[in-house]
Amino acid sequence: MRIMAEVVEVTDVDFTYGIGKALQGINLQVASGEFVGAIGPNGGGKTTLLKLIAGLLVPTSGQVRVFGQPAARSGRLIGYVPQFADVDRAFPITVEDVVLMGRLGLTSFLGGYREGDKKAARRAMEQVGVWELRQRRLGNLSEGQRQRVLIARALAGEPKLLLLDEPTASVDAEAEAAITEVLGRLHKSITIVMVSHDLELLKSHVDRIVYVNRRLQPVTGDLDMSIGRFLQLGN
Amino acid sequence: MDGFFQALSSYSFLQHALLAGVLASIAAGIAGTYVVVKRISLISGGIAHSILGGMGIAYYFGFDPAQGAVISALIAAVIIGLVSLKARQHEDTVIGALWAVGMAIGIVFIARTPGYNVDLMTFLFGNILLVSSEDLLLIALLDGLILVITVLFYKQFLAVAFDEEHAQLRGMPVEFLYLLLLMLIALTVVILIKIVGLILAIALLTLPPAIANRYAGSLAQMMLLAVGLGMFFNAAGLLVSYQADLPTGATIVLIAGAAYLLALMGRRFEKAPAVESRGQSSS
């Protein structure tokens, strides 16, 4: 009998994109409450791995199970924070409207959001310190503020698993500290998988680190040295 | 200008024209906002021109042209929507082809329609001065339908337009919502064909929201502003074209185009004009 339930089970996964294999022979188990960091070169398949776990991509072969179910059916238990580069800055939308989207799937299908959704969104905004910005247009915020808004959107759905794609890339020091602090608090209560190049962030909270470059391998031993070595390998 | 208002009070065709413009602006402001923020004006253009094919067929077989337009708009929206979902790689080529083929079908069927000849120019350039009471009723009904669907699906449409991937993660039926959105746009085009015709419909669909986007803080604000601007452009275009004896549809579009140019040149508001009072007391 297992004491720690596996939240994420990636088994023998290949993912082919275009002509080449983006990922090959991937095996990864993440236990409940664990905080796993993923490093590796750009184009090495880290984002692809996150999207497979999120159920946004379907593996070419092998399987991805999240909370014991196929990943595509676990979306409502997952909070996903994409790289901010993917989000349209010219879009006319307020911070609060973005965060409320995290409630989709939990709220009524037709019509507006409920009071409970607004409360959950408020809690999420307060957690990452963007409540004061709720009426501002997203495109008018700084990079760090926008990134925190996307984290709030993921938290508004009260996820059991949080997936983050380079949450501190291109944010200022203040936002980086805030994000690091938030993740430290969350670490106690939910399972986290995070892609990052941020050495400080990785060192401060992460339980273990995996290196992704088409294949996946664990990073063991002295964190500083290994991370440094792998980051160099990647660049 | 007094002459215009005097004419407006005595001629029903002018009253109809004004009412048609005002009603059309409601649908156009809402649907056009989605076209602008989701950047699907090419797809919308493809739908608009394919509608001519369906209308031509409806005429040829003697169906009611208004029903023909509505049905062909819905079919065109679904076909082009599925094409854009499935053929992502060659999307623009395939839509360009459907655009031209749909229009060619329309031209052929209209040319072969027996009996009194339907004027192709009316489809292409519209005629707001020939809007009948039945047309007004149809426009009002379509407005109502578009309003109801937008209110029911507002948060889903917002999610799909802003971040489709996230909407998918949250279990939203993104393909269904996308097709529904395209159907709204198609129905709006049916209305606009009456007013400014096929060729100018996309301009009236996109120009008011494009201006509104420079000043709106949220999608709902953008819609409201676009509806207001559309009403103003329609009324102003009607007045100017009456005074100067110009084609009405083209005058409306020129006024909208001039306003867009002014908005582009004008200084952009740095901050969204959002109301800060709501919820302030509780913070």
Interface residues (C-beta under 8 A of the other chain):
Chain A: A54 G55 L56 G75 R76 I78 Y80 P82 D86 V87 D88 A90 F91 P92 I93 T94 D97 V98 L100 M101 G102 L104 G105 T107 F109 L110 G111 G112 Y113 W131 E132 R134 Q135 R136 R137 N140 R153 G157
Chain B: V37 V151 L152 F153 Y154 K155 Q156 L158 A159 A161 F162 D163 E165 H166 A167 Q168 L169 R170 G171 M172 N213 A216 G217 S218 L219 Q221 M222 E270 K271 A272 A274 V275 E276 R278 G279 S283
